[in-house]
């Protein structure tokens, strides 16, 4: 129409063909639309059916679970009843023996067990083990001094000797073993330089670290040993608070060291002879509340010088240094200070602190005596020297 015009025959022909084709096309479209609508209806119907079927599934599943649970319960009950039935049947069934006696039992003349040797050896082994444990406990875990090497390890003070344990409840020689004590004291005298004919070490002070270590016992034994050699010896009881030496020689109540230092008593009135040859004793005297103050007076030095002119040896028994300072005061007038350590009584820390204490408060020429040593082992005391003699 644009190039040939509206009345062009060819254009008219094409218009006619288009008009003829239009109704067919529209009819075909209407038919297709009807077909599609019908298919859509079918699909909706099928969808509704499926949705209905799906809605019934949870109810069926729940019913299936209930049925399965009841089935399991019934199966367990059935199995339990079957087991009980079999157990009941076995209980009521009569046992049928399948054995027979070949030889009758016979008893022996002696019992077959228990074995006495085995039990004896076991008891012996247990006893030995307990003994070893007890010894280890006593020797390794104790805080007491048990060996001489412990003293030499803890202190540099010279070691002078050992004295065995004395079983008799007396300070004076008694019993068949008294000679053994005196023999050990003589050995200590030699170690201390008191065995020579002439010696300058004639003033001996005896003390200890604490109470009950045997200083009074050793003082008496040393005085007796020196006097037995023919030397004139005076034993001074310097423990005015607890005068044991005075008690041993039955001189309680007599005038002694306390009276001489506090009064103008004559020295001859406070020194008394004893039943032992060449041995005299100066008791402590009554009362010792001001003992330290009395020892600090000048009269002590003068008294010792006077006694030195009259006697060959002066043995002084003074209180323990950890209890009172009396020994430190009197030690400056002594030539030798004997420090007593008792076996299984003196604590290790006391010996460890000995050198430090001597630095602060010196004792003149100290020497250690290891006292009251017990025997060790199973041998006789005369042959067993693990600790020393036992008396």
Steps between C-alpha positions, in 0.01 A plus 500: 500500500781745557675442167215383265193661655186364669331391178788298371368161393775313667429678823131421472581139446718490811226667707251245381734213599556655844127538559447137406775374731396710808192297602693173483775634716256633757312172505824310551591730792161443660542125471850512654367711789226247571754217497729682741209580735400134505859392581519756781181360651643149494821615664310678782298187564812284516666752735203488735520121509870508586450761770232288660725195493787696659278625783428140606873397530575636864199317642607174338859543617389557862281191485795305356725609790238396759463162336881453488529588872231253597673239290834555681330477842325180404826351366686579827218362713490187291877448528490555880219246542688246289812547717300454822337188363838348418639591845200344671539186293867474593422554868251214508713264294677229701883513486652196343842414640779436251774409754601196699739427787820330385697504831356594843652805677774429752663728767878516555662466842640857489325812365589600145489872581567767595877475452667592829832575333343745259319684777811502719716645221233759419475604865880521524520714186225728631676533836829589330326754277328664798829503691680669211221755465509571875878544499483730197230703670698526823828589331406699191186683603590592857614847598726360776877443483576129450850485350837656568541598133187717535670696777816540292287603202296764680770652723871578482545466879759225573364158590649368828337163562198274541330376817274194498148487638483439875192299599539543874296783651799640685775752435762316705683184388276196539454171326735274311523738204618804696861428401401531137371852557822594681704356212316718253543804727875432513509490121322837494754634753785408267322666205450814712864507607423407861708185509843655538684518829509879480245700309383859486145391411394448858176705502224309318147632455227256394176617339255398228247643257185406688384306806538127558802454276718351778733789586474432876564129446809571293624765746486248785660223293781733386565618856510138624733400217742785573496435875558128451834583340614662825423860403322734739172594336223737602159467335299826496123482473440814293132426432355700788144463365507121475795374709529137394861456608406612851216248498723214383751559781221571753607858566166675465461784744873542556674827428654509158568708190202729552603587858862562405410737214234688696679516841849521633508131586835329530578271205575212734145509638333434162727217375428155645694173472324187372535128559707482181873562544634835377150618400330802657170664412380859514118482508281763341347628821140594566313723254606604154263776391789745451755240388607685186557827685711321762717339232569841345672624815878508538484238777459218246839564341665527841333180619624304198856631548491397866369153414767468231765540768344229715393240238649345192173508304183706522190347337201735470148380422291788360147526352420444133590799279156510336335525841727748683808709419688390813733275298598789271585714804713231670663369181742794486669363815523141365778344296271251323124505446343158444173515304282190552287365215271208583423224254138494379418801718684808372326650199693553177422870478664549840829363366462692172465827693790420736772673296282807447420523872867462592582791268256726684556364853830310498582203722869466571672208319178300441506124439210261441423181693242266341311358798261212572574310180291187450628185334380416152417165344475152649853445629612517859577849631871422526515408130248737353629853443238627257415778740727413793465299817169433671528487876 
